[in-house]
Structures are given as structure tokens and as C-alpha cells.
Amino acid sequence: MGTTITVHALFSKAILKDIEIDLLHSGTYQPRDFFSQEHLESLSKTIEQVGVLEPLIVRSSSQHVGQFEIIAGERRHKAAKLAGLSQVPCLLLNYSNEQAAQIALIENMSREGLNPIAEAMAMERLATEFRYTHDEIGGLLGIGRAQVTNTIRLLKLDARIQHWMKQGELSHSHGKILAGLPLDKQYWFAYEAIKKEWSVSTLDNAIKTTGDKKPQSAAKKSSEFSSTLEQIASEQFGFRINLTINKNEAGCLRINFQDREHMQKILEKLGCSHEKLPVD
């Protein structure tokens, strides 16, 4: 059973101080595994003008003497680095691992951009490492037990679907529906949902209409060859590739990217230079 933090009691013992930016490192319990370069650059411009208005929450590092682990505020830390700051304001607290895990999840879920799989992994960690019940996790986050259970169930999805959810190509609600399917059918419906930009209700209706069969439109519009090639190419390069081949064996290859940083990484993997791209 987990322990609920007495937040006011903890913060009454906090020390507010400016800490050198190079002495701060990512937290062990940081649930966020993707930071949009576009959002970081926008935040860094704000920081250049007004500074870091909200202190980072940190604790002393147990692995590196004289350094500090970020509990909440890693995005501010990265943006401050981009802005060229040498120090940032921090609240230094003596957090236990359990308290660090709680605060990291609460803080990140209160902000935009935390993907459903990252949420699920953080909740699962509270449940397994600190013996939290789903009711306790829900109480901590201000949500119902059922929502916690459904979120953690996302970790049972096909690994390819989890990757798409991390990239924002499928929503939490899409994942919730797909998690109710056998593994061998999840991928086909997820693939169709992304390719045809299905809403949650459209996906739900397609599953109900098709029943135990795989989506017929996938079989008609994508040959076995093109589907297999798409999968191999996507796994090889680490990003999703859409391949359409017509009856004359001509076709179109489409690569999706999230933002400028993601596009640059794709170009690098393809062996292309992005140095000539215009700078904002």
C-alpha cells in the first residue's frame, strides 16, 4: 500500500536556491520520454525575456555528489539551457523515491504533452514498486480507479501500437478500444485507424461491424507485399512509413514526422543532410 504525501509539510522544509544548470540531471522517475523541440524553443524564448518563473523541484543526487536530480521541471531545465542560462531557481527537498515518483507523475500529468504510454508506465511503477492500489493511484491523481486500470492496460498493447501512441498518432481512447482485442487483431485495426485517420467512434464501429475478421479494406488496398515492406522499413528506420502500390506497380512512399527535430532525425537516418534547411 502506498503512502500519501503531505505536500504542505514537505514544502515547508524546502530550500529555494539558484543551482548551476550543469549540476542538474534527469530524474529517475521522470515519466516524460519525449520533448518537442518546437515547444522547447518556444519556452526558451520566453525564458530569455522573463527568466524561469516557476522553480524546478529537485533533490540531492544519490549517485553524484554535489549534483541534483530533477523531480519536476525537466522541460524548463532543457529550455533554460537553450536560452543560455547558467543557473535556474530550484526548490531543494529531501524526497524519498516514493515521493519523487508521486510528484513527477502529478506534475507531468498536470501539463500538456505527456503521452498515454508514459502515463501508463508511471502508474504501473507506482503499483509495482511501491505497492499502490489502483484506487490509491486514482486518489493521488484525482481520477477514478477505472481510468487508472484502463490506462495501465495500454501496456498490454502490441509494441508497434504503443510506439504509435508515444508518437501521438493514436489517442488514449483509441488505445483503450484496441486493448480489448486479441494481439493478432490489434495491429490491423490500429494500422487502418492511422492510415484512414479514423475517429474513436469510427474505430469502434469498424470493430463491431467486422467482428473477428481483420479489416477488409486493409487487404483490398494494401497487398501482402506492400504491407510486409512497410513493416520491415518502419522497424528498420524507427519511424512509420506508408507505402501504396497500384496495379501497375507504381506507387507512393510517405514518411510522417512530428516536428522539425523529428524530421531532422529522419533525414539523418536516411543519410541526408539537413544543414541547408532554412532556420526559423
Summary of the structure (lengths in Angstrom):
residues: 280
radius of gyration: 22.0
end to end distance: 50.4
largest distance: 71.7
contacts: 792
relative contact order: 0.10
helix: 52%
strand: 12%
